[in-house]
Amino acid sequence: MRTRQVKSWLWLGSGAMALAAVGVVVMAWALPYAQPDDLAEQMVMRVNHRAKAGGERVVKMPPASDPVWATPLRRPLKEPPKQAVAKSSAAPAPPLTVKLGGTVIESGRCVAMFITAAGKVELKAVGEVIEGAKVTEITDEGVRLEHNGRDVRMALPKKGGA
């Protein structure tokens, strides 16, 4: 007998909750949706209406609150960085004086060997800079550099000395 009563109460409670959920959905569908701008006007109108009906003093929202209502709440947390203004250069940038001597390709690290104008060999990995040019890619066929905003490709010298 006790189990039957518990089950009855549980079914009754779940039925009441289901009816309440249906009621909430119907209310949400039936009630008008107020935009934020309309909401502020409606608040002032309600206060004014109540004040006129009851003889109370009229309360209006101060103009200092206008910026608060105008503030967008859904916006990026950080402002995007401002675009850099491109400088116009009168003289073209000097060409690269380094030559590609070779590349070392390993599973963990790739290195390019550059020969400078002085004959010195410099080893550079991806992301490093040589003579103002940033190494962006090292492959077994050559190297890709970024120099003065341009993409520069250097191929490996041909085998056989020609």
N, C-alpha and C positions, 0 to 999 in steps of 0.2 A: 504494500500500500504506500509506503514512504517513497519508493522509487518512482511509482506512477505519479505522485504529486510533484516530485522534483522535475520530472520530464515535462509535466504540464506547465509548470512555471517557466521552464526554459523555453518551451515553444511559445508561450504567451509573450515572454520578453523579446524573443527574436522577432516575432510578428510586430510588436510595438516599435521596435527599432527599424524594421523594414518600412513601416508606415511613416515613421519620422523621416527616413531618408527620402522617400517619395515626396513627402511634403516639402522638404528642403529643395529638391530639384524643381518642383512646381513653383515655389516662391522665387527661386533664382531666375526661372524663365519668365515669370509674370511681372516681376518688378523691373522698372526701367533702370538702365545703366547710366550713371551720371559721370560725365567727363570731369577732370579736375577743375577746369575753368568754370564749368557749370556748378560744381559743388560749392565753390566759394560764393558765387552769386546766390545760390539757393540758401546758404547759411545766412547771408545778410538779409535776404527777403524774408526768411522765417523770423528772424529777430525783429525786423521792422514790423511785420504783420502782428506778432505777439505784442509788441510795444503799443501799437495803435489800438489794438483790441482791448488791452487791459489798462491803458493809460500810463504805462511805464515809460521810462526814458528810452530813447532810441539809441542802440549801440551799433556802431558801424566798425568794420575792421579798419585799423589804421593804415594809411598809405605805406608805412614802413614795412608792412608784411607783404607787399606786392612782390619784391624780389624773392621772398621765400617761396611763394606760390609758383613763381616763374622758373625756379631752379629745376632742371631736369634730374630726376633721381636715377634714371638708367642711362649711364654714360660710362665711357672707359675710365678706369681708375687713373691712368696716366695719359697726359696729352701726347699726341704723336710728335716726334721731333720735327722741328722746322726744316724745310728743305734748304740745303746749302745753295748759295748763289754761285753759279759757275763763274770763275774768273776767266776773262778773256786774255789769253796770252798773246803778246805781240809777236814774239819769236817762237818758232816751233822748238820743241824739246830736242836736245841732242840725241842722236841714235845710240843704241847700246854698243859699247866697245868690247864686251865680253863675247867669247865664243864657247860653244858647248863642246866639251872634251869627251864626255861620256856620261852614262847613267849606271847606277848600281840599284838593281831591283831585288829586294828581299821581301819576305812575307811580312815582316814587322815594320820595315822602314825602307823608303826609297830616297836615294840621294843623287843629285846631279853634280857633275864636276864641270866647273866653268874655268876657262883660261882668260885671265885679265889681259889688258894691253901691256902690262909690265911682264907678262909671262908667268905670273903666279897662279897656282891652281887653288880654287876655293870650292869647298863642298857646301852645298845648300840643299835643305829639305823643303817640302811643301810648306808655304806660309812664310818662309824667310825672304829677305830682300837683298838683292845685289844690284848695285848702281841705280837705285831708285825703282827697280822692277821687282815685283812680288812674284815668287814662284807659285803657280796655281795648280800645276799638274806635272807629274813625272811619269813617263811611260818608257817602254823599251825602244820606242821609235824616236823619242825626242822629249822636249820640254815645252810647256806652255807658260808664258809670263804675262803679267798685266803691267804695262808700262804707259804712264800718262793717260790712263783710261782706255787704252787700246789693248787688244788681245794679240800678243806676239808669240809666234811658234818658232822654235828652233829645232831643226832636225839634227840627228846624229851625223857626224861625218861618215862618208862612204868608206867601207872597208877596202883595203887595197892601196891606200895612199893616193888615189887620183882625186 
